[in-house]
Amino acid sequence: MADGHCLRDMVPFLGMVTVEATNVVLNVLFKSATSRGMSVYVFIVYSYAVATLILFPLLFIFNRKRLLLPPFKFSLLCKICSLGFIGFLAEIVAYKGIDYSSPTLASVIGNLTPALTFTLAIFFRMEKLALRSLSSWAKITGTIASISGALIVVLYKGLQLTSTSSPLQFISFHQPLNSPQMKWVIGGLLLVAEDLLVSIWYIVQAQVMEVYPEELVVVFLSNLCLTIISAPVCLIAEKNLSVWRVELDIALAAIVFSAFWGSAFGMVVPTWVVRLKGPVYVAMFNPLSIVIATAMGVMFLGDTLYLGSIIGAIVISIGFYIVTWGKAKEETIEDFGVGSLESLSNPKIPLLLSCQSEV
């Protein structure tokens, strides 16, 4: 009894805390490596190539007892390749955004994903919006709050909380593009674009998992496609061949850490926790990365903590939880007793995404 309780409660909790912490550590390592000259393009190609090599043997380890897989069609392969392409675009804008701004800003804006996913689902008519429903109004309110919080973080800095205070300030757009203020804005906009791409990726992923419910196979093939797509593009974008030779320094550590913890551990653990506790439980840990990123950014990167970042993070987190609550309530009401339980325990459906009948 005690062991079962530990497996279902403590282990998933510790696993998700570890995932959020490792994601922040990855962003901090990347920021440190690029500040010392590592190319974003080199990082993306090498990290996903290594991740693909790590995932390949896992296919045989975890599927050794499953001799038969669902039929694999060309249309499915096209969708998986589109996952790789969307993932590549998301990686480019995400790491460029971190390079321009900070890991803390990336963690704050990362909580926009549920709101953007909900907005896209309405646009593509995959999400039902009943204006008389409390759950629908909760999702609308949470979406508006999340977007408002992101605007606060990007456009308003305010007092410096970790150094000498300065007057309240908004970002001026009449400054050079290479100024710190404009880099902060550009970085924030790139990170918002990354969240939009991640939301699209979730929608495509849900469609893929509906017809081919083999998580590890899909993750491996999407990583392989991403590697194949990114290699020639990044070679063209980064023509300096000398930067492709990685030394035994922080750059290599960032690449290996991203491949193992970001692409392998960071996908396997959430998938297992979703199967055990449901997608809502996994999503509840997202705002934790804001606290971790803020602490690590201030301690290890010397980032300046601004009042606007704190206010925006609080607003985004409130909006995040409102959207999550609205979706959970909607799933419970729509199919009470059967559909709600299946929806909350289905490991193939990301937060705010389900099969075409729900999303």
Phi, psi and omega in degrees: 000314182294318180295320179295321177297319179296318181296321186273346184238298186289316183296313176299321179299309180296324179296316181288324174299318179296319179299312180297320180294317181293326176297320179290318178301319178300314179297321179293316178299317179297314180299319179294320181291318180291329177293343177256012171111358180289138180279141177299321183292320177297317181300315183295312182297310184293318184294319180282331174295315178294320178298320178297319178294326179290319184286334184302308179294335179295334177301319182279330181290314186268348179245018184293335180267358182247099185279333183249131176247158177302152180301139185253116183253163182296321179298324177293318178299322179296319179294320178294321176296324177294327173300316179296319181293314178297320178298322179296314178299319180296320179295317181300307184290328180294309183287331172294321178296318177295322180298323180280331186241252183199159175300329179297314178298322178297319180291323180294308184288338179301338180280004173284342189306311179300320180294317179292323177297317178298317180296315179295321180297323176292318182298319180270010178058038177255356181233131178278134181237103179256111185292344177270359183264137178295324180295321178295317178293328176296317180292322178295313180298316179296323179295313179298318180296318181296314180295321178296319178298321178295320178296322178297314182297317186283319190260346184231124179261307180079203183292147173276119186268345182247011176206193181302130184294148177228163181299158176301140183213142169256160180285131175265135180269006178258040180239158178301151182296335181269007178285153180302324181294315181289327175298323178298317180294313180299317178299318179297318179294322177295321179291325174295318177298323178297318178295325177295318178294322177296322178296317176297320179299320178298318181295314178295321179299319179298320178294321179294313183293337179293322183260343181219080187281057177236093189301312186293322178295316180295317179298316180297312183293322178293323175295319178297315178297319179298319179296315181295321180289318187286329186302303181292323181296315181290328176295324177288320182289325180249092185274348178282101186294338182294330182285347179281349176268110185266129180270173177280076181216202184296332180295314178295321178298318179296319181294312181294318179297318179296318182294313186279305186277323182283313186267330182264290180301318183293345177256323184291313183296310178300323178298318179293319180292323177299319179296326185274318188242344181102157184292330180296320179299317180296317183294333183296343183270351184305311181297345178299330181295334179297314181296314182295315182295320179298313181297314182291322180296319179290318185283319190254334182251353181070025179295147175270130179266123183254153178299323180298324178294321179294312181297314180297320179297320179295316181295316179296317181296319177298314178298321179300311182291328177294315178298316179299316179296317181298318179292317180297319179293321180296316180296325181290321184285317188298315183233062185299128176093327181234296184298323183294320180292320179294320182294319184282342182251002183281116184284352184267357186245112178294167177302137182067007178231136171219194180295174189299337180288341183246326187252000000 
